[in-house]
Amino acid sequence: MKPWREELLAVLVKSGEQYVNGEELAERFGFTRAALWKKISILRSEGHPVEAVTNRGYRMASRDREFEKQIGEELEKYHIEDLFTVKVTDTTPSTNLLAREAGARQAGIRFPDLLEAGIRKTGLRGEGILEDKEIGVFVALQQTAGRGRRGRTWISNTQDGLWFSFLLRPKVEPRTASTLTLLFGLCILKAIQSVCSISAGIKWPNDIISLQNGKKLCGILSETSMEDNLISYAVVGCGINVSQTSFPEEIQAVATSLLMEGAKIAKTSLLAAVLREVAGRYPEFQENPTGFLPEYRANCATLGRSVRIESGTYDEGTAQDITEEGDLLVRRPDGTTITCTSGEVSVRGMLGYA
């Protein structure tokens, strides 16, 4: 290990938000200014986000600020910066809570004090996030209280995943709002396929699973707020397992990550791919909320498989189709068909259901 490396990093980290004068830093380490710049370049090449500003000096960029900067550059690269406002925080209880708080404020709805108090601790607020952009995106490098469907805990208190939520005001009929979560499942799948060479599919309604072992790569939780039978705002929360190499024993049989499936990808590149997919599909969804369903059906690994449905009672059959409302049609062994709108659907060969 280079003898100067740890000490130089320690000085930059200790300075926090304050810049360290380059001349003073060079003198402290006995470097010329040119040599100091080479050392800083080495640190950057190793992944350390060192900022350099003329006449101010150097400082270590915060993880969230650096992530936000990189995403901004990706949006500009693909000319989609006018569609999204992206806010990044280091740690928050839940990105869905951040998005819900911002959506409620803009809709003039009082947000529960208890949740708001938890959000204040993050220092990240969403006022005006949709004033000049159509979609707000909240990203957290870690979540302390992430949750999944049916109130389950979503383990997201590490930096090995990509945790983010969309805040939207879809201009569609409330009866078609249920297809929004299917749309975002398709967007996530296509984003993963565009940057990773892995075999993946959708488990209805919106889990992304590895087709190699049936384990979950990504979960999606959508929430819609209605006012006077109109959609005030919608929140779509996504959690993608990116670089985990192991999982707690209780979920080892059902969870996997992109890295464990053989794909190594930077989280900024993955999020940029997701935003590109959303930028291409969401405006079309606004005009034709069911237009994406043929492509969704083609990528839905649930169809044609044996399923078990739990919604107060148990039912079994074969998944046949997806309706225009996004519901799952299941054919029972006796030939009758049931429509599954909610509840727990287990698919044979996926997530531990043999």
N, C-alpha and C positions, 0 to 999 in steps of 0.2 A: 504494500500500500504506500502511496506517495506520502512522505512525511508532512507535507504542507496541507494536505487535503482536509483532514479532520479539523485542523485548527482554523483554516479559512472558512469552512462550512460553519463551525461554531460561532465565529465572529459574525457572519451574515445572519444566522438564525437568531442570535442574541439581539441583534439590532432591530429585529421586528419590522415595523413599518418604516423605520427611519433609514435613509440612505447613508452608506458609509463612503466618505470621500475617497476617491481612487488614489490620489497622491498620498494621503495618510495611510491607506491600506498597503500600498506598494512599499512605503518606507518602513512600516511595521514588520513586513515579511522580508525586507531586503531585496525586493524585486525592482526591476525597471518597470515603467508603466506598460511597455510592450510585453514584458514577461508576465505581468499580472493579467493582462488581457488574454494571453494564451492559457493561463491557469483557469480563468473564468470560463473560457471556451471549452476546456476539458470537462469542467463540472457540468456545463450545459449538455455536452454530448453524453454524459452519464445519466442524464434525466433530471438534474437539479435545476429548478426554475429560477435562475438568477437573472434579475432585471438590471439593465444598464441604461442610465439616462445621462446625457451630456450635461456637464456642469453640476450634477447632483451626486453621481456616484453609483454604487451598487447596493442592491438589497435582494433578499430572498422573497420571491413572490409567494403569496399565500396560495395554498392548493386550489381553493375555490376560485380565486381571482384568475389564476393561470388557466384553469379549466374553462372558465367563461370566455377568456380571451381566445383560446384555441377554437372553441365552438363558433365564436363570432367570425373568425377567419374562415372556417369551413362554410358558414352560411354565405359569406361574401363570394367565396370561390365558386359556389354553385348558383349564385344569384337568387337566393331565396331569403335574404335577410329582411326583406320587407314583409314577410309573412309571420315571422316569429319574434317574440321577446323572450330571451332566455335568462333566467336568474339561477345562480349556483350558490349553494351554501355548503359549508364543511359538514355540519351535523345538524339534523333536525329530527323531531319525533317521527314525522311522516310528510312526504312531499304532497300526498293527497290532502292533508290538513292545510298546508300552505296554499294549495290551489283553491280549496273550498273557502278558506278565509278571504282570499282575494276575490273570488267569484261572488261571495255573499256581500262583500262591501260594495262592489260595483253594481249589484242588483238592489242595494238598499235593504238587505236582509241582515238582521242582527245575528252575529256569530256568537256561539256560547262562550262565556267568559273563561271557562276552564280551558278550552282548546286554545283560545286566543292567548292566554297567559303562557302556554307551552310554546306557542309560535314566537312570542316576543323574545324568548330566550335565544332564539337563533339569530336575531338581528336582521332577519330577512323578511320584508313585507312586500305585498304585491299590489299596492295602490297604483292604479293607472296602467296595469300591465297590458290591458287590452284597449287602451285609448287609441293607439295608432297602429296596432298590429292585430291580426285576426286570431292568432294562437299564442297563448302564454305557456311557457315551459319552465317548470321548477325542477331543479336537479339537486340531489344531495349526495355527497361523497360517502356519507354514512347515515343510516336511519336508526333511531333507538326504539321506535314503536311501530314498525311497519306491520301491515296486516294484509291478509289475502281474503279470498271469498269466504263467505259464511263465518266471518269473524276470526278466522285462523290467524295465528302469528306468522308473519313472513320474516325469516331471518335475514336481516339486511344491515347488521351492525358491523360490517366489515367494508373495506375498500375494494373487495374483490368483485363486486357487482356494479351494475349500472342501475341507479334508482331514480326515477323521474316521473313527473305527472304533467299532463296537458290540461290546460284550462281553455274551454271552448264555449262559444255561444252559437250552437248550430241552428241554422234557419230551416229546420225541418219540422214536420208534423210530429207531435209527441208520440204517436203510435209507431213511428219509424225510428224513434230514438234508440230502441233496443238493439238496432243493427250497428250502432256506433262502435260498440265494444268488439263486434266481429270485424269491422273495418280495421280497427287498430291492431287486432290480432294478425290480420293479413299484412299490414304494413310492417310489423315487427318481423314476421317470418321472411318477407321479401328482403328486408334490410339485412338480416342475418345471412340469407343466401347470397346476397350481393357481395359480401365482404368475407365470408367464411365458406370453405369447401366442406360442409358437413350436410348430412341428410337429416332434414327436420320437417315437421308438419304441424298442423293445428289439431288440438284436441278440443272439440266443441265445449264451450263457445269460444274460448280465447287463450287457452294454454298453448305454449309452444313446446313441443316435445322432440326428443331425439328419436328418429325412426330406427336407430340401431338397437336401442335398448328400452324404449318407451318411457324414459325418464324426463322430468321437466327441466327445461332450460329457462323458461320465462313464464311469469304469471301476470295477469292484467286484472285490475279492479276498476270498474267504472261506476260513477255515481252521478245522478242527475237531479237537479233542483227544479221543481215546477212551481209556477205562480200563475193563477188564473188559467189553468190548463194550457200554459205555454212554457217552453223551456227557458228558464232564467239563465242557467249555465250548466255545463257538463264537465266532469273531471274524469280523466282516464289515467290511472296510475299504472306504471309498468316497472317490473323488476326483472332484470336479465342477469343470470349467473354468468359472469365473464371469465374470471381467472381463478376460481376456487379449485383447489386440488383435493379437497375432502369436505365432507359435511358431517354434522352431528349424527350420532348413531340412529336417532329416531327418524331421520329423513334420508339416510343413505340409500335406501332401496328405491326412492322415488325422485331424487334430485341429481342433476348433473350440471356441468358448466361447459361453456364453449371450449375452454382449455382442455377439460377432461375428454371432450369429444375430438380433440386434435386441432383446434383452431386457436391461434394466438392473435389477438386483436386489441388495439388501443381503444379505451372507452370513448375517447373523443371521436375517433373514426367511426365507431359503431353508432354513437348517437347521431353523428352527421348523416349516416346512411339512413337511420330511422326518420330523421327530419326530411330528407329528400323524398322518401316514400310518402310521407304524410303530405308534403307539399304537392306531390303529383296526384294524390288520390282524394284528399279531403275536399278540395274545391269541386271535384266531380260529384262527390257524395252530397254536397249541398244542392246540386241540381237534380241528381237522380240517386236517392238514398239506397236503392236496391241494385244499382248497376254493377256493383262489384261482386255480387253474390255468385255468379257463375265461376269466377276465379277463386272465390273463397271455397266453394264446394270442391273444386278441383284439387285444392290443397288441404282439405279437411280429412285427416286420417281417421276420424271417427266413423265416417260413412262406410257402410258395408261390413262393419264389425259388430260382434255381439256386445251388448251393453246391459248394464244393470242400473236402474233408476231408483233413487231413494228420495221420496218427497212426502214423508209421513208414512207411506207404505212402500213396499218394494215391487218393482216390475222388471221384467226382462224381455229382451227381444233383439232385433237387428236394426241398427241405425240406417234409415232409408234415404232421408233427404233433409234439406234445410228450407224452411218456408220463407216467404218474402218478408216476414216479420222477424226472421232470425231464429225461429223455434226449430227444435229437432223433432223429426218424425221418426217414430220407432214402430216397427211391425212386430207384434207379439207372435209367439209360436202358433196361436190359434187363427192367425190371419187378420186379426183386427189391428188397427193402427191407433196409436196414442200420440198426442202432441206434448212434447216436453218444453215448457217455457222456463223452468227454473229447477232447483233441486240439485242433488248430487248425482252426476252421471259417471259411472265407472266403465271404462272401455277395456275389453279383454286385450291383454298384451301391453297395457300402458299403466304406469304409476303403480306397479305392484299387483294389479288385478290379473290373475292367471286364469 
